[in-house]
Amino acid sequence: MIDLCRIRDLQRAVHQFEAAFEKRYGICLNEGMTLCSLSKTERMCPGELGELLGLTPSNTSKVLRSVELKGLVVRELCCKDRRQMYYSLTQKGHELLVSVCCREVEMPQILRDWIDG
């Protein structure tokens, strides 16, 4: 029961952090993690990205649509298989990602303790 309560507290802290993060940077955590993941590779297909982030195909699609509408990623067709899409960061996406500093966002103590390990 104690472990379950600790997980509840951690989940609540993540939600609080996400609200502050979104207010400061204009993107939610899933969008931020998407940008971070795309920054580590030239381009990525939605399936790979969803698997990496632990998102369902539906959630991956919503997140990609959102960051694309914000001009943070660009979608392109695969030259070999025109049914396959790939996503990569735009210059605006790179600039936003570079500006992100999680330590500047109000963070509940339980998260600070966990990060500082």
Order of alpha helices (4+ residues) and beta strands (2+ residues): alpha-alpha-alpha-alpha-beta-beta-alpha-alpha
